[in-house]
Amino acid sequence: MTQQEGWTSSTYTSNDAQDSMQLVRQASGQAEAADPAHHEWLCQRSPAGAAIGALAREETGRLIGQVVTIPTRVRLSGRVRFAGLSLDPVIDPTYQRGDVLAALLGDAFALSAQERAVLTYGLPSQASDWPIMEKAGFKNIGSVPLLLRPLNPERLATKTAHGHPPAKAASIARRVWRTAAPTVRPEALPGLEIAQVDYFDGSFAVFWEKVQHRFPVMVVRDPTYLNWRFVDVPGRQYAAFAARSEGEIRGFTVLRVAPLGQFSAGLVAELVVEASAEGRAAGRLLLDRAHSYFRSQDLDLLASLALRHTDEFRLLRSMGFWVCPKFLEPRPFRIFVRFHEEEGAQSRLAYDPTNWFLTMGDYEEG
């Protein structure tokens, strides 16, 4: 670990939870991230193991910085491997951010390698951290498009103009952003049925076996992971829907109402379909159900993340979602990856964003 003048780093354990939550609360004001039940779920109950982290403390013992990764399982080039999802680093503002952050990133990488993690990935929300992360060994491999479907164009115009939209802005917003609901033709959906899911059972294991080959790098979406991520999480309400035909799952989606920057949003946190015409038909039906689910909740917009080379991106676009313009983005969604093993074919796979499948569910979206 690292020792510098005025502070020393150490390995995160469950005994550090209270100090960690206090640091997050002071730095960001996020109530959920500082909630004991949420912290315990995130840092102690991941199916892949407890959190891996490096902490910086003053000689007095006061916590001044942390870099924490959540172990997860990824399928990399046909093999299930351990990886780490890097949470946003937190550094006390009274300290020079670069020195502490760089040292903690190095310590966290060393700890991850010791725990057999093949890579660490993250979508850091602070662009000011990016140069330090790159210097520490992360590669900035590209961005994940944020897709939006406006539900209340007039309110979007008011919020983006900070409460003072120019004359006729509301009528312009209606013409520009009002998206007619796409028609989902019944004849294009032979035998498909949508049902809400309260628990991810063994049929989702079968579905994962079908879709795991779609991309070289995917988080393992088996029932154990899905139930931890979307059912067991305290303080959040997710709604999941599956599309089935002939008794088999063709696709599923997971939905949540949550703020997205200054906007009230219906988040399509997960959308995964099988690579077939029926899977794409299921995706359209699932997105139509998502629109129906959110429509009555007085929201500004629907939102999701999807990489451009995926069927899910094309489905979202076909169902009225726009790629978010930069001026509307509430935060950046850039992918940072650090490969921990010897550079070679697998590292080249991991550093190419066209090999990845990512959704809002693949990072800690808040």
N, C-alpha and C positions, 0 to 999 in steps of 0.2 A: 504494500500500500504506500501512500505518499505522505511525506512529512515536509511541510514548508513552514516558514516563519509565521507563527501566530495560529497555525491550524494543522490538524492531522486527519488523514482519511482512515476510514474503517469500513468493514463489511456490514451491510444492512442485515439485521435480524428482527424478529417479531418484537423484541424488547425496545426497538427504536420506533415503533409505530406511533406512539403518542407525540414524540418530538417531530416525526415526519409530517403528521397531520397538522401540527401547529405551524410548521414552516410553510406548508402549502396554503394554509388559511391566511397567513400574514402576507405571502407573496402575491396570491391571486384572488383571495376572497371567495374562492369556490367552496360553497358549503358542502356539496356532495363529496368532493375529493377529500375533505377533512372529516367526513362522517365515519365513525368507527366501524359500523357494519359494512359500509362500502369498501373501506380500506382493507378490512379483513378478507372480504370476498375477492378483491383484486390481487392482494399481495400474498395471501396464504392459501387460497382455495383453487387456484388454476389447476386444471387436470394435469398439466405438465410439470407442476412443482411450484414451490414458493418463490417469491420475487428475488431477483439477483440485483444487488445495488451497492453503490459506493457512497458513503456519507463523509462530509467534511465537518469537523468540530473544532471550535476554539479550545484553547487550553482549559478554559473554564467548563468545558463540556457542552457549550451552546452549539446547537446545530446551525450551520450556515450554508449548507449546500447538499444536494443529493442528485444522483443519477440512478434511476431505477428501471430495470427491464423486467417484463413479465414473461416467463417461459411459456412457449407454445410449441406445438408440433406442426411442422410444415412438410409437405411432400415436395422434395427437391429431386428432380430428374429420376423419378420412379422409386425413390426411397423415402421413408418417413424419418425425418431428422428433428433434433431439437433446435429451436431458434429463440430469439428474444425480441419482444415488442418493446421498444424504448419509449417510455413515457416522457412528457416534457420535462427537461431538467429544471430544477428550482435552485436558485442561488440568492442568498441574502443581498439586497441591493447595496448595502454598505461595503461590500467587497467587490474588488475588480473582477467582473464576471468572467473574463477570458481565462485568467490564471486558474481559478478554482474549477471552472467548467472543464477545461482541457485536461487537468489532472484527474478529475473524477471520471471523465469519459475513458481515459486510459486504464484506470483501475477497473471500471465496469467491464471493459472489453477483456481484460485479463481474467476476471472472475467468470465471465461467460464462457471463455475458452476452457477454463478448468472444469466447468459444468457440462462440457461436451456440446455447447451450442455451436452450430455450424455457421450461423450468421445472426446479426442483430439488424432489425429494421425499425424505422419510425417515420412518422409524419409530423415533424416539429412545427409548432404553431408560431414560433417567433423567428422571423427571418434574420434578426440580429444574431441568432445563435449559429446560423449556417456556416459562416467562415470558420468558426472555432471547431465545429463538428467535422468539417472537411479536413482541417488541419490535423485533427485527431484520428483520422482514418476512415470516416464515413465518406461514401460517394453519393453525390446528389444525382440520381439517375433519371429524374424527370418528374412531371406533375400528373396527378390524377384529376381529370376534369370533374368539376362540380356541375351537376345538371339540375336545373330548376324547371318547375311547371307552375306558373303564377296562378293563384286562386283569387287574389284580390288586387288587380292591377292598380286601382286608384290608391290603395293604401301603400303599395310598393312605391308609387311615384312620390307620395308624401314623405315616406321615410327616407328615401334616397335623396330627397331635396331638403332633408333636415327640418321638415315641417312647413316649408315655404315653397311649394311647387310653383313653377312659373304658370302664367295663365295658359289655359287649355291643356295643361299637363295631364289632367285626369282623362280627358277624352282621347288624347294621343296614346296614353298608357293603355286604355281599353282597346284601341285599334292594334297597337304593337304587341301587347302582351296577352291579350285575350286569346286563348287557345281553344278552338272548338274541340269538344270531346271526340277523340277518334272513335270510329265505329268498329266494334268488335263483332265481326260477322259470325253468327252461330255456325254456319256451314264450315268455317275454318277451324272449328273446335270439336271435332267428332269425339263424343264420349268423355270429354274432359269435365271434371267437376271440381269446384273449389270448396274447401272446408277449413274452418279455423282449427288451429293446432294449439293445444294447451301444454303438450309435452312431446318432446322429440323421441319417438319410439324406434324400434328396430328397423322399420321401413326406411328411416333416414340413413341407416347404415348401408342398406342396399342401394339407395340413391347415391350416397357418397362413392360407393364402389363404381358406379356408372360414370360419374362426372370427374373423378379425381385425375383422369388422364387428359383433361382438356388443356391444361397448361403445365409447364415444367415446374412452376413455383406456386403452390397454393397452401394456405392454412388448412389443416385437416378439419373437415366439417362433419365429424361423426356425431352421434347423439350425445356422447359425454361432453364434447366441447359445446355443442349447441345449447344443451340444457344449462350448462354453467354460464354461458355468455348471455342468454336471453330469457331464461326461466328463473334461475336461482339468484340473479343479481338483485340486491335489496334496493328499495327506493325508486325503482323504475317500472314503467308499465310498457311492455312490448306486446304486440299482437302479431301472431304468425299465421300464415295461410299456406296451404299446400294445394297444388293442382295434381289430380290423379286421373288416370284412365287405365282400364283393365287391371285395376288393383295396384298399379305402380305409380310412384311419384314421378312427375315429369318436370316439376320445378316448385320452388317455394319462395316466399318473401317474408320478411320480418319488418314490422312498422313501429314507429314511435313518434309521439308528439313531443317536441323539444324546441327551445330557442336555437336559432342559427344566426349568430351575431345579433343584429337588431330586429330580425324577423321572427315571427312565430311560424314554425315549420312542421310539416308532416314528413318525417324522415323515412325513406325507404332504406333501412339499415342493411338489409340483405335482399338480394335478388339473385337466385342461382337457378339455371335451367339446364336440362340435358341438351346435348348438341344434336338436335334433330328438328325436323319441321314441327313435330308435335311439341317439343320443348319450347320452341319459339312461340307457338300458338298458346301454350300454357303461360309463357311470360307476358303476352299481351293481356290475357285474361286476368292474371295476377295484378298487373298494373292498373287495369280497370277497376278491380276490387279495391286496390289501395286508394284510388281517387274517390271511390264511393265511401270508403271508410273515413277519409279525412274531410270530405266536402262539407259536412254539417258542423265542423268544429271551429269555424270562424278563424281560419288560418290565413297567413299571407301567401304561402307557397308550399309546394312539395319539393323535396330535394333528395338527391342521391349522388353517390360517387361510382364511377365506372371508367375503366380504361378503354381507350378508343378501339382497340383490336378485339373486343369481346362482343359476343352476341347480346349481352346485357346492355351495353352502351347503345347498340343499334335499336334494341327494343325500347329503351327509354326515349330515344330520339323519335321513334315512330309513334310513340304514345304522347307526344306533345311536350316533351322536356327539351329545354334549351341549354346549351353550354353557357354557364354563367359568365357574363362579362367581368373583366378584372375589377372594375369599379364597384361591383356588387359583392365580390367575394368577402365573406366575413373573416377569413383567415386563409393562409396558403395551404395547399395540399401537395407538397412535394415529398417524394419518396427518398429516404436516405438509407443506404445499406452498407454494412460493414461485414465482410466475409472474414471468418476467423481461421479457417484452415488454409493450407497451401494454395496459392493462386493456380488456377487451371481451368478445365472445362466447366466445372460446377460454379466457380466464381464468375466466369463469363456469363453463364446463364443468369445468375443472381443479379448481375449488374446491368442486364438488359431489361428494360421495363416491359417489352413486348412478351416476355416470358411469364409475367406475373398476372395473377387474378387478385384484385383487391376490391373491397366494399367498405362502407362505413363501419361495418362490424369488425373489420380487421384492424382498427385502431380504437383507442379509448375516446369515443366521440363525445362523451360528457352527457 
